[in-house]
Amino acid sequence: MTQAALSPDTPAPARPPEALEAALEAVERRLDALSAVLRDRDAAGIERQAADLHRALAMAIHRFTHASGQPSGVPQALRQRLALASGQVAAQRESLARATAAFDRAIEVLLPAPLPAAVYGQGGQSARAVTSGCLHA
């Protein structure tokens, strides 16, 4: 199976600057799509778009790593766009972490921790373990 068959966003092999451009455009499209489903709070869409973004990022990293070892290197404009995309990924990750923390706090308020066990049971009998409280040597 070729790498081009992995995803519809996988760029076709091309000359290095075009391959880098295509890989970066795929990442940017996936970021935009993920932002849209995050705004819509579509859980299934978030899972799908996050997986697509992961694949696009892996392809872009592969292409940029390969290009950085070539004599022509990576054009400055593409490096700047990749840094911007990286910042967007970090911002989305931070936003999701804040939302998760807020959700966790809300759950704690709505579903408080269980109360400690009562000293006496329903029938007035001690609910504690039957021990004398004395240590035996």
N, C-alpha and C positions, 0 to 999 in steps of 0.2 A: 504494500500500500504506500502510495507516495504521500508526502507531507501536504500537498495541495488538496488531497482528498479528506483531510482531517476536519475542515470547517469551511463553510461558504465564505468566511472572512479571510481565510488564509490566502495571502497574496501569491500570485503565480511567480515562478522564477523569472527574474529580470536582471538587468544590469544593476550593480550594487546600489547606486543612489535611488533608483526606481523601486528596488526590492525593499529598501529601508523605508522609503516614503509609503509604500503600500502597507508594510507591517505597522507603521506608526498610525496610518489612517484607520486600520482595523482596530487598534487599541483605542483611538479616539472615538470611533463609532460605538464600541462596546461600553466605554465610559459614559457616553451620552445615553445609551439604552439603559444602563444600570441606574443612572440618575433618574430617568423617567419612571422606572418601576419602583424605585425607592420613594419617590414622591407619591406614587399611586398606592403605596403600601401593599403591593402585590407579592405575597410571599413566594409563590411558585415562580413568578417572573424574576424575582430577585435571585433565587437559586439558579435559574437558567442563565440569566445574564452574568452572574458572578462566574459561573463555569466558563461561559464564552469569553469573558474578560481574561480569565486565568489562561486560557489557551492562547488568546491573542498576545498577552504579555509574554508568555513563554516563547512564542514565535519571534516576537520583536527582540527579545533579549538574545535569542540565538542569532538572529540576523545582525544585530548591532555588535555583538561580540565578534562574530566572524568578520564584519567590515572593519572593526577597529584594528584588526591584525593585518589588514591590507595596506599597501602603500598610499592609496588615496584616502584611507581613513573614513571617518564619519563627518559629513558636512556640519559646520557650526549651527546652521539653522535647524537641522534635524536634531542635534544634541539639545538645543534649547527647547524644542517641542517635546522631546522625550522627558526632559526635566520637568516641564509643565505637566505632562501626563502623570508623571510620578507624584508630583505634588497633589494632583487631583485624586489619585488613588489614596494617598495618605489622608487627605481631607475627608474622603468618604469613609475611610476606616475609622477615623476619629469621631465623625458624626454618628456612625453606627454604634461605636462604643459608648458614647454619651446616651444615645437612645436606649441601649441595652441596660445601662446603669439606672436610668430613670424608670424603666419598666420593672427592674428588679426591686427598686424602692417601693413602687406602687404595689407590687405583689406582696411585699412584706407588710404593708399597711392593711391591705385587704385580707390577707391570710396570715394573721399573727402566729407566732410559734406556739405550740401546745403548752398549756399550763402544766406546772409540775404535778406529779401524782398527789392525790389527796392523802391526808394522814389517816382518815377513816373512810371505809367503804360505804356502800349504800345501806347496809344493814346495821351500821354503827360499829361494825367490827374493824379492827385495825387493818389498814391496807399495807402496813409495813411487813417486812419479812419477819418471820418468827425467830427471834434471837433474844438472848437475855441481856445483851450488851456487855457481857463479861468476856474477858479473854481467857482461854484455857491453854495451859501450857503443856 
